[in-house]
Amino acid sequence: MSAFDLLLQHKEFVALATGVIGTLTGSAGAIMGYISYRRTARFKTLDLRLELRKHEVDISDALAQLPDLLKRAKNSRERITAATGQTGAMQQWLREFEADLSAVQGLQATFHAAIRDYHALSNVALEEKLVESHRLRIKIDQYADKYRAALAADDRERDHIRAAHVR
């Protein structure tokens, strides 16, 4: 008698054995899937916290440099105005400068007052904080770009003044 014939005689036993094996395999797969899901959720939360901390460091550095950039731009503009005598334009520039300096100080106060304990936050709250930090970084970059452009314009004006004195 061959093994195949033996299996045919005990097909109920074979069906029961394969059913039990299938049930065990399915249950083990479900348990492993759940464990993987929980682990992935923890990693996502960890990734969000890590990303927030990176943003925090970037924002802190950018905010620390911004007042100095604004002051350098103001000093530069004052020197250019003294050289060119365009005091009317300087008054308008100073009004904008004061408004921007006040806004930057407000950004600094908001940033420093923010709660930095992210452990109790849900993933949704972490994502909202991440978007909020991105918006703050955009505002900081806008001010930085504006005053870097002002410094560059002043440098070009200095070049024009030097060229006029050489002739």
Secondary structure, 3 states (H helix, E strand, C coil): CCHHHHHHHCHHHHHHHHHHHHHHHHHHHHHHHHHHHHHHHHHHHHHHHHHHHHHHHHHHHHHHHHHHHHHHHHHHHHHHHHHHCCHHHHHHHHHHHHHHHHHHHHHHHHHHHCCCCCCCCCHHHHHHHHHHHHHHHHHHHHHHHHHHHHHHHHHHHHHHHHHHHHC
